[in-house]
Structures are given as C-alpha cells and as structure tokens.
Amino acid sequence: MAKRKTKFMCQECGYESPKWMGKCPGCGQWNKMVEEVESTGSTRRGAFANTGNTTVAAKATPITTIETVSEPRVKTDLNELNRVLGGGVVRGSLVLIGGDPGIGKSTLLLQVSYQLAKKAHSVLYISGEESMRQTKLRADRLGVTSDNLFVYSETNLHEISLTIENSNPDFVIVDSIQTIFHPEVTSAPGSVSQVRECTAELMRIGKTKGIAIFIVGHVTKEGSIAGPRLLEHMVDTVLYFEGERHHTYRILRAVKNRFGSTNEMGIFEMKEAGLEEVANPSEIFLEERSQGASGSTVVASMEGTRPVLVEIQALISPTSFGNPRRMATGIDHNRVSLLMAVLEKRVGLLLANQDAYLKVAGGVKLDEPAIDLAVAVSIASSFRDKPTRASDCIIGEVGLTGEVRRVSRIEQRVQEAAKLGFERIILPENNLGGWTPPQGVELIGVSSVSHALKVTLGG
C-alpha cells in the first residue's frame, strides 16, 4: 500500500522543505510555502527518447554516433506565429503560452487549431475552463469549423491521457494547465505539485508519441506564469502574449525556444473575427505620430531578425517636489536615469530639478542598447522645446562618457527606415563603412551625444 508523506513547497520557486517556513530560502519570498501531500508508491518514471510514435528506453550513447536530422516543422497560416516559433510547429514539442486574462490566448489557439485541421492534421482541443458548448459558440464567432478538430472538456489528467491514447491526434491544445489535476496527487488543481506532475505527464505523452502540445498558463499579478518556475524549464518553448486589453494590438514574444531564436516578436490585431497578423508593424506604430512636436524621435529597433521603427516620446517639466520623478513606459527607468545623468554631466543640461516622463508609443517594450541615442535626443528635445525633423531616424548606443557606440545589423535598420520614407539617418560614426546604403537616404555619423544634439536640434 502506498504511503503518504507531507512536505512544504514554495509556490514561487518550487523549493521543498520538511517543515513550514515563513521565508523561502530559495527565492526569499515571504508566506509562499504551502503544504503538499503526495503519494510515494512504487511507480517510477523511465527515461524516453523522441523517435516518432514509439517509445524507446534511453541509454548512454557516444555523441559521435548520434544521427542528426532537421526537425520537420508544420507551418500555420499565421506567419507571425511561425516566425516566433522559429519557422513552424515542431512535432513532439511542448509549447507554453502565458498572458493576462482576456488577452486572446484561447482565441489564438482556436484559430491555430482550425488552420492545422484544414491541412488534414488531427487536432484535439482540451478545455478545462469552458464547456464544449461554450467552445462551440466561440468557434462559431471565429468561423472555425472542421471535422479534424475535436473538442473535449475534461480536467482529470487520467481521462485526458486515455482520450489522447485512443484518438492519437497530431496536435493537442490544453486550456489551461492550472485547471488540470492528477488523480494521484492530493493537492488542489493549480498547486505547485499538480502543475508540475501534469506538465511532466503531458511532456511524456508528447515526446513518446511525437505529438505537439500547446499549454495555456495563467499569469500572476506580477505578469509571470503562475506555478513553479520549474514549469518554464520543462517545456520546449515559452511564449508571452502581451498588450493592453483596451487596445487592439497584441504582441507575441518568445522568451524561451529550443528550436529557434528567443528575440522574435509577432504582432497581431484583435478584430471581430479574431486575431489578424500585422505584416508591417513599423507603419502601424508611426501612423499617429504628431508633426512638429518636441520630445518625439523615431528609432529603428531590432526584434529578433526583424527591424521595427517605433516612436519614443519624452516630456520634461520642472518638478514641484523635492525629488524629481522619473517614469517610463516601455523602457527601463534605470536606463532613463542613466541617460539623463550623461546629458547633465557631458552635455550640460540641467535636469536635476526636472520631472521626466518617457513612453514608447504603441505599447512596445524596448530593451536593446541601440535605442539610447534616440531616448537622449527625445529628452533634450523636450527640455529645450525644440522639435526634431520628422524625416529623421536616430540609432545608436550611448556610453557613460558621452560617446556614441556602434550597433549591430545597421544595414537592416537603415533599409527599414528608407522603406518608410525617412530621409536622414543619424547613426554611430563607426557604423558608416563596409556596406552600401539605399538610394535617397542621407547618413550622418556622430561620435558623441553633443554631436548628435547639434545635428538633430541645431546649436
């Protein structure tokens, strides 16, 4: 007879302890330890090797004798999703999609299920949050109908495993992992133990049978996926669906991908008939740009292999408090403070008594160094109340000594700016040689922030 033992586990990092503690030694969070009762029977999990639809016991093999083959991918009709996944869906992969409630995770996966079903692939959509009738109503709204798309409403992992075994689908959608429970684990659905065990079982099914499985994960109020951090380590790909619920644009990012780049970004627009991909995001982000307004610049940022032009807005005003405020949306506020210190020390702008508010228009988050120069010019433009030229695109990294350093993939950035009609590109001086710029574009190399301000603002 199986014995039961009690342990305490952290909901944030999965740290295990035989006794309860107020502060988790693993992540340092308070009041995150919860009691878990689990069965310790004689069952064991064997290792597996992904060899299509058969299960083979894994054994130690010399690396020189292992045959390497390219992973076959199944493409969807959404090129933005294919780009984020690295070229398409890999069979036997486990993909985790997280995002805020109502952002469109279920809508995206139902559309993808229909697109795969149209290509004669068998798709099993497992809903633990909605009944089959509710799923059918949403499918009718999206125009989703196919005999190859099967809907199953269940939360018991044992029943789900039997259904997958009997139907043998090519793709499985699980919405969501927090509602699924393992009958041999006594804790409540959504707990650390349940999420870990259910994900491990789904991973075993997907790897041994060559089934690509998509898992929807809830997020906490901080924006991270709920459950143990181990969940993100177990899966092959982690995608985050971002965007404001009250805006139509959605951004899909890959933060982990064993089959592709983790810097790719896909942009969608939410409409009545579901999500539609945005082919030219730069044009969307710049369509409402104000002409002749101070504090506005355009930067060419790289999102994976794709250059995206976005507008950076800055508002500098005298503070009415003892300590000036530094607020930023879409940019790290620490980077804003650093660039303002460079402007004050190296250029001579008196910003110590000024409030600074910065924003990346369109809800995009930028974290690469090439946006530094555009942010600095935006701050100086708002402080001096002098607008930049509407046809200027600014690219460059700023060092602490005020120098402008070279950036990567300058040719792709300039070509994207030229395609959208920008006539003058301000870029690092060291990026000028070794390539041919497009026709009709003036390149101005700058070596310092002071030089860039003279070019863009004059004087």
FENWO-V599564 format. One record per run of one state. SS is the DSSP state (A for helix, B for strand, O for the rest). FROM is the first residue (numbers start at 1). LEN is the number of residues. Records with the same first field share a line. If there is no record, write none. Layout:
# FENWO-V599564
SS=FROM-LEN + FROM-LEN
This chain:
# FENWO-V599564
O=1-2 + 11-5 + 18-5 + 24-6 + 31-2 + 41-8 + 52-2 + 57-6 + 66-7 + 75-4 + 86-3 + 91-3 + 100-5 + 119-4 + 128-4 + 143-6 + 154-2 + 168-3 + 176-1 + 180-1 + 182-3 + 186-6 + 210-2 + 218-1 + 220-5 + 226-4 + 235-2 + 243-6 + 258-7 + 272-2 + 278-3 + 287-9 + 304-2 + 319-7 + 330-3 + 348-6 + 361-8 + 385-7 + 395-2 + 399-4 + 406-4 + 420-4 + 432-10 + 447-1 + 458-2
B=3-8 + 16-2 + 23-1 + 30-1 + 33-8 + 49-3 + 54-3 + 73-2 + 89-2 + 94-6 + 123-5 + 149-5 + 156-1 + 171-5 + 181-1 + 185-1 + 212-6 + 219-1 + 225-1 + 237-6 + 249-9 + 265-7 + 274-4 + 296-8 + 306-13 + 326-4 + 354-7 + 392-3 + 397-2 + 403-3 + 424-5 + 442-5 + 448-1
A=63-3 + 79-7 + 105-14 + 132-11 + 157-11 + 177-3 + 192-18 + 230-5 + 281-6 + 333-15 + 369-16 + 410-10 + 429-3 + 449-9
